[in-house]
Amino acid sequence: MATCLYDEEAGYFAAGPLRSVAAGDFLTSPEVSPWFGRLVGRFALEEFRRLGRPAGFRIVDVGAGSGSLVRSLGEVVGADLAVHAVEASAAARARLVEVLGAGRVHRDLAALGSGFVGVVVANELLDNLPVAIAVRVPGGWEERWVGHDGDGFHLVAAPCRPEVAAWCERYAGVVPAGGIVEVQLAATAWLKDVLARLDRGALVVVDYGGTAVELAPRRLTGTLRTYRGHHLGPDPLTAPGETDITVDVDFGALATVAEEAGAHVELVTQAAFLEGLGLLDEIERLRRRERELAAAGEAMARLVVRDEVTNAETLLHPRGLGDFRVLVVRR
Ligand SMILES: C[S@@+](CC[C@H](N)C(=O)[O-])C[C@H]1O[C@@H](n2cnc3c(N)ncnc32)[C@H](O)[C@@H]1O
């Protein structure tokens, strides 16, 4: 997964075109509607006030992709708050420099430094971090590694490494024999890294996934999958480097790690998070505007507002983006 997604020459994210755009393989919330970024901006402003408007407050979007989130977030926070991006892909970094300027686009988390004050955002980042695959067997766990037999790639059984088994015992919950767990060591390590740097402020992680209990029905087949052209793609081993390989994020594991680090944790749906920041009021305001334009016979302008309403509503869809999870971690 690490090689297929991040290899500097052949990796899905590292090489070639931008992925999280309409012409790419998947559409994320900030690409669907600017209201996602605007409301994250509103959240950041609330944090800024909660902390007493500290000097050096920064907003950092990690895995910022095409820059759609930082762009719409910037409309709300203005020039007063510094907005930065961290992005592993060179193609995406080039695009981000156009939005933020070179001094505010970074390659990795080290850019946060230590004693960070501000808000860190990660939308659809953790589902792409490499996982190990563990299978429940009598008395313990086995791993599935990627093997090559001269004919192609296959998953092969391998003994379970101690850190993988320990992660399963700690976070996976009840898993029946044959059940498959995506062991998210990289995601929990990433969270620990951010928390070690975060002195005061908040981290907002948005993604698909759930707690161990919510993930239990999906353990039979596991959640490892690919996306291509906005649809489920082929088996992860058949087109290495050409598809988005992803898993459901284990938010229970992340919440536990954050609580153990002494942070305050909230886990809500994306719909609840955005509604809490006023999205329903914004949609109502846009609908009123649409009626006014219709009454004035402004057909084109009305269609533009109608489009904005539809896209904003998509962020709340109960079987789509609205059911994504938002983990808010505060210090
Ligand atoms: C699914 S895209 C999401 C992009 C953007 N956040 C959005 O919502 O449209 C994931 C992005 O995270 C980047 N990425 C993956 N691992 C990363 C890491 N460890 N640090 C920073 N960026 C990373 C990828 O290059 C890719 O641009």
The ligand as an ORCA input file, in Angstrom:
! r2SCAN-3c Opt
* xyz 0 1
  C      -7.747     11.329     -0.581
  S      -6.694     12.680     -0.800
  C      -7.548     13.950      0.073
  C      -7.201     15.319     -0.365
  C      -7.879     16.470      0.360
  N      -7.695     16.414      1.799
  C      -9.346     16.526      0.044
  O     -10.148     16.356      0.945
  O      -9.690     16.744     -1.129
  C      -5.357     12.274      0.316
  C      -4.185     13.218      0.162
  O      -3.290     12.998      1.246
  C      -1.960     13.039      0.759
  N      -1.136     12.287      1.722
  C      -1.103     10.967      1.915
  N      -0.300     10.632      2.941
  C       0.180     11.794      3.427
  C       1.016     12.131      4.511
  N       1.549     11.188      5.298
  N       1.287     13.432      4.734
  C       0.741     14.393      3.958
  N      -0.067     14.130      2.913
  C      -0.353     12.849      2.657
  C      -2.072     12.424     -0.626
  O      -0.991     12.792     -1.446
  C      -3.405     13.016     -1.108
  O      -3.225     14.250     -1.745
*
